[in-house]
Amino acid sequence: VRQAYKKMPLIIGGLEASLRRMAHYDYWKDSLRRSVLLDSKADLLVYGMGEAAIRKIAAALDDGTAVSEIRDVPGTVYVCPAAEIPEKALFLPDHEKLKTGGAAFAESFRVQYENADPFTGRTMAESYGGRAVVQNPPAPPLTREEMDRVYALPFARGPHPSYSEKIPAMEEIQFSLVSNRGCFGSCAFCALAFHQGRIVTSRSKESLVDEAKILVKDSDFKGYIHDVGGPTANFRDPACTKQGTKGSCPGKRCLTPEPCPSLKSDHSEYIEILRELRKLEGIKKVFIRSGIRFDYMMEDKKNDFLSELCEHHVSGQLKVAPEHVSPDVLRVMGKPKRQVYDEFVRRYAEVNKKLGKKQYLVPYFISGHPGARLKDAITMAEYLRDTCFIPEQVQDFYPTPGTLATAMWFSGIDPMTGKKVHIPSGHEEKAMQRALLQYNRPENREIVRKALIKAGRQDLIGNGPKALIREDGRKAGGQHLSGRSPVRRPIGKGKKGRKGGR
């Protein structure tokens, strides 16, 4: 673009630019990359959702301000000579130091993470020889009224006309409603904190109902709203009163390792919105397919959302993300303890039993995450064995820009604690951890056996009831290798003493 329009102001943004606004690790090239602002030769980079920043930039350009002089817009990044770095800017480790990874990269990420808050964030500078990439503090999140105005705009609600072939993803999002932004979940493998921030904002009931009425009039609409959610479906407001006025607490998570005493868990407004949507003529069913943060739901003392969810908004399966069960890995991930998930499973089964529904939980698990050792993967496999559930798909962790887990992967250090973290980066170890989560598949038999021997867990090889690898040609748990896939059962309806999903 710069080659074609040499003198035209060039401004980049969107998710990919947002996460690559400073030096970042590129997994596919296995190297440190410069800020994408330098590589693209753009004049400005807008990070975050960008509506407020774009309006301010447009107004400045309309007033005749040169794009090179637009340096004070929140939520933007620019390049300047080293001598023009703002006086009060925080200096990140320079690019040459970052190339080595290790402590410098971890420290850079920590400073960036702690300044990703619109209330407390400071200007930061990353030096590249005689010039620097300067990041202004984040733009404030939109108010509810501002979000409503954005979503009331006359969007085309379809793919660009240049696409001639059908886009499968459109089927899922075309008839979904975005109800919120931001996420205070702070999972280590998620980049939401770097892009949308930790402060949750949401649309009004009226705005969502108005958009649903537009969907109903679409000739392709079949009566089903596929989702009413966002980064986390059941977040509607900031985590606490303080967060909405003073920002997120630096160095702390709202939900883990234990929920903050100041956390406000309330699903009342969300339930009201869902009920209003169900009343609309032309709507047969309203599903919730964004992630449900089950630990947040468990903190709601009214305890009414789970019943509402199971009775009206589950399409036979509810997808949840415990991600792992090993305490050490969950701590690194920023996920709740296994006991919290187990209690949620129990309640889910109890509610569905009362409703007379056979509905299933489909948990997501990640293999090979920073902090996960072979023993942790075996712990995960034993949990899957005991719950009679083998996931059809396993998400093998790989580093993406803007996440705490990626900073750990590249540096070998947890930026928040300064402690070393085990990184399962070798091909064999990653393959072993992944295979253990699907230990009963014939194609995984030998690598799982090798993993168990390497970990000194030969007790899990044999014909006993706890074996992961059986010697008699049967699948662990009594399934023949040549037999059918395990029949799905409602959580809590498995064999005696089990909570298995299938």
Secondary structure in CASP SS format (residue, H / E / C, confidence):
PFRMAT SS
TARGET T0000
AUTHOR 0000-0000-0000
METHOD secondary structure of the structure
MODEL  1
V C 1.00
R C 1.00
Q C 1.00
A C 1.00
Y C 1.00
K C 1.00
K C 1.00
M C 1.00
P C 1.00
L C 1.00
I E 1.00
I E 1.00
G C 1.00
G C 1.00
L H 1.00
E H 1.00
A H 1.00
S H 1.00
L H 1.00
R C 1.00
R C 1.00
M C 1.00
A C 1.00
H E 1.00
Y E 1.00
D E 1.00
Y C 1.00
W C 1.00
K C 1.00
D C 1.00
S E 1.00
L E 1.00
R E 1.00
R C 1.00
S C 1.00
V H 1.00
L H 1.00
L H 1.00
D H 1.00
S H 1.00
K C 1.00
A C 1.00
D C 1.00
L E 1.00
L E 1.00
V E 1.00
Y C 1.00
G C 1.00
M C 1.00
G C 1.00
E H 1.00
A H 1.00
A H 1.00
I H 1.00
R H 1.00
K H 1.00
I H 1.00
A H 1.00
A H 1.00
A H 1.00
L H 1.00
D H 1.00
D C 1.00
G C 1.00
T C 1.00
A C 1.00
V H 1.00
S H 1.00
E H 1.00
I C 1.00
R C 1.00
D C 1.00
V C 1.00
P C 1.00
G C 1.00
T E 1.00
V E 1.00
Y E 1.00
V E 1.00
C E 1.00
P E 1.00
A H 1.00
A H 1.00
E H 1.00
I C 1.00
P C 1.00
E C 1.00
K C 1.00
A C 1.00
L E 1.00
F E 1.00
L C 1.00
P C 1.00
D C 1.00
H H 1.00
E H 1.00
K H 1.00
L H 1.00
K C 1.00
T C 1.00
G C 1.00
G H 1.00
A H 1.00
A H 1.00
F H 1.00
A H 1.00
E H 1.00
S H 1.00
F H 1.00
R H 1.00
V H 1.00
Q H 1.00
Y H 1.00
E H 1.00
N C 1.00
A C 1.00
D C 1.00
P C 1.00
F C 1.00
T C 1.00
G C 1.00
R C 1.00
T C 1.00
M E 1.00
A E 1.00
E E 1.00
S E 1.00
Y E 1.00
G C 1.00
G C 1.00
R E 1.00
A E 1.00
V E 1.00
V E 1.00
Q E 1.00
N C 1.00
P C 1.00
P C 1.00
A C 1.00
P C 1.00
P C 1.00
L C 1.00
T C 1.00
R H 1.00
E H 1.00
E H 1.00
M H 1.00
D H 1.00
R H 1.00
V H 1.00
Y H 1.00
A C 1.00
L C 1.00
P C 1.00
F C 1.00
A C 1.00
R C 1.00
G C 1.00
P C 1.00
H C 1.00
P C 1.00
S C 1.00
Y C 1.00
S C 1.00
E C 1.00
K C 1.00
I C 1.00
P H 1.00
A H 1.00
M H 1.00
E H 1.00
E H 1.00
I H 1.00
Q C 1.00
F C 1.00
S E 1.00
L E 1.00
V E 1.00
S C 1.00
N E 1.00
R E 1.00
G C 1.00
C C 1.00
F C 1.00
G C 1.00
S C 1.00
C C 1.00
A C 1.00
F C 1.00
C C 1.00
A C 1.00
L H 1.00
A H 1.00
F H 1.00
H H 1.00
Q C 1.00
G C 1.00
R C 1.00
I C 1.00
V C 1.00
T E 1.00
S E 1.00
R C 1.00
S C 1.00
K H 1.00
E H 1.00
S H 1.00
L H 1.00
V H 1.00
D H 1.00
E H 1.00
A H 1.00
K H 1.00
I H 1.00
L H 1.00
V H 1.00
K C 1.00
D C 1.00
S C 1.00
D C 1.00
F C 1.00
K C 1.00
G C 1.00
Y E 1.00
I E 1.00
H C 1.00
D E 1.00
V E 1.00
G E 1.00
G C 1.00
P C 1.00
T C 1.00
A C 1.00
N C 1.00
F C 1.00
R C 1.00
D C 1.00
P C 1.00
A C 1.00
C C 1.00
T C 1.00
K C 1.00
Q H 1.00
G H 1.00
T H 1.00
K H 1.00
G C 1.00
S C 1.00
C C 1.00
P C 1.00
G C 1.00
K C 1.00
R C 1.00
C C 1.00
L C 1.00
T C 1.00
P C 1.00
E C 1.00
P C 1.00
C C 1.00
P C 1.00
S C 1.00
L C 1.00
K C 1.00
S C 1.00
D C 1.00
H C 1.00
S H 1.00
E H 1.00
Y H 1.00
I H 1.00
E H 1.00
I H 1.00
L H 1.00
R H 1.00
E H 1.00
L H 1.00
R H 1.00
K H 1.00
L C 1.00
E C 1.00
G C 1.00
I C 1.00
K C 1.00
K E 1.00
V E 1.00
F C 1.00
I C 1.00
R C 1.00
S C 1.00
G C 1.00
I C 1.00
R C 1.00
F H 1.00
D H 1.00
Y H 1.00
M H 1.00
M H 1.00
E C 1.00
D C 1.00
K C 1.00
K C 1.00
N C 1.00
D C 1.00
F H 1.00
L H 1.00
S H 1.00
E H 1.00
L H 1.00
C H 1.00
E H 1.00
H H 1.00
H C 1.00
V C 1.00
S C 1.00
G C 1.00
Q E 1.00
L E 1.00
K E 1.00
V E 1.00
A E 1.00
P E 1.00
E E 1.00
H C 1.00
V C 1.00
S C 1.00
P H 1.00
D H 1.00
V H 1.00
L H 1.00
R H 1.00
V H 1.00
M H 1.00
G C 1.00
K C 1.00
P C 1.00
K C 1.00
R H 1.00
Q H 1.00
V H 1.00
Y H 1.00
D H 1.00
E H 1.00
F H 1.00
V H 1.00
R H 1.00
R H 1.00
Y H 1.00
A H 1.00
E H 1.00
V H 1.00
N H 1.00
K H 1.00
K H 1.00
L H 1.00
G C 1.00
K C 1.00
K C 1.00
Q C 1.00
Y E 1.00
L E 1.00
V E 1.00
P E 1.00
Y E 1.00
F E 1.00
I E 1.00
S E 1.00
G C 1.00
H C 1.00
P C 1.00
G C 1.00
A C 1.00
R C 1.00
L H 1.00
K H 1.00
D H 1.00
A H 1.00
I H 1.00
T H 1.00
M H 1.00
A H 1.00
E H 1.00
Y H 1.00
L H 1.00
R H 1.00
D H 1.00
T C 1.00
C C 1.00
F C 1.00
I C 1.00
P C 1.00
E C 1.00
Q C 1.00
V C 1.00
Q E 1.00
D E 1.00
F C 1.00
Y C 1.00
P C 1.00
T C 1.00
P C 1.00
G C 1.00
T C 1.00
L H 1.00
A H 1.00
T H 1.00
A H 1.00
M H 1.00
W H 1.00
F H 1.00
S H 1.00
G C 1.00
I E 1.00
D C 1.00
P C 1.00
M C 1.00
T C 1.00
G C 1.00
K C 1.00
K E 1.00
V C 1.00
H C 1.00
I C 1.00
P C 1.00
S C 1.00
G C 1.00
H H 1.00
E H 1.00
E H 1.00
K H 1.00
A H 1.00
M H 1.00
Q H 1.00
R H 1.00
A H 1.00
L H 1.00
L C 1.00
Q C 1.00
Y C 1.00
N C 1.00
R C 1.00
P H 1.00
E H 1.00
N H 1.00
R H 1.00
E H 1.00
I H 1.00
V H 1.00
R H 1.00
K H 1.00
A H 1.00
L H 1.00
I H 1.00
K H 1.00
A C 1.00
G C 1.00
R C 1.00
Q H 1.00
D H 1.00
L H 1.00
I E 1.00
G C 1.00
N C 1.00
G C 1.00
P C 1.00
K C 1.00
A C 1.00
L C 1.00
I E 1.00
R C 1.00
E C 1.00
D C 1.00
G C 1.00
R E 1.00
K C 1.00
A C 1.00
G C 1.00
G C 1.00
Q C 1.00
H E 1.00
L C 1.00
S C 1.00
G C 1.00
R C 1.00
S C 1.00
P C 1.00
V C 1.00
R C 1.00
R C 1.00
P C 1.00
I C 1.00
G C 1.00
K C 1.00
G C 1.00
K C 1.00
K C 1.00
G C 1.00
R C 1.00
K C 1.00
G C 1.00
G C 1.00
R C 1.00
END
